Amino acid sequence: MAGNGHVDVAEIQAGAALGKEELTPEQLEEIALFLCYYAGWPVGTKMNTVFGTAIKNWRKAQKQD
């Protein structure tokens, strides 16, 4: 998704992965760092922002439960 610029889909997928406990927030942050080195810093930074939003929304939902 990152390599093809599908950032909008990545946010949905990250939120779903958190919700289903397939990934932790820390793992998503590591993925973003990995992408910086292998897909380029602009892509990795953008994905880090997207993942940060997904993590924030997930944590907010966790507090409401």
N, C-alpha and C positions, 0 to 999 in steps of 0.2 A: 504494500500500500504506500509506504513512504517513498519508494523509488519511483512510483508512478504518479505521485502527487495527490493521492486520495486521502487527504488529511481529514475531510469530513467523515469518511467511513472509518478512519482510524479512531476517532473519538467515540463512535458508537461501539466499535469492537473492544476498545479499552474499557469502557464502562461495563460492557457485558462480561468481560473477563474478570473484572473486579467483583461484579455482582454474583457471578457463579463460583467465585473463589478459585478461579483457574490461575490467576496471577495476583501477587501482592502489589501494593503501591511501590515498594522498593524494587521489585522486579521490573515494573514499568519504567522506573527511573533509570535502571541499568540498561534496558533496551534502548532508551533514548540516547544514552551515552554511547552505546555500541553503534547506533546509527550515525552518530557524529563522525566516527572514524571510518565507517564502511560505506555510508551513503553520502557523506559530506556534511560539513558543519551546518550549512543553512537548513538542510532537511532534518538533521538531528535536533537542532534548536527548535524548529517548528514543531516537531513531534513532541519534544519535551514540554512545550507550551500546551499542546493538545492533551497530553497525558496528565499534566498538572491540573487542567480543567476537569478531566474525568475523575481524578483522585479527589479533588475538592468536592465535586458533586456526590461521589460515593461516600465520603466521610460525612457530608451533610445528611445524606439519607440514613446512614448508620446511627446518627444522633437522634433522628426522628423515630427510629424503631424502638 
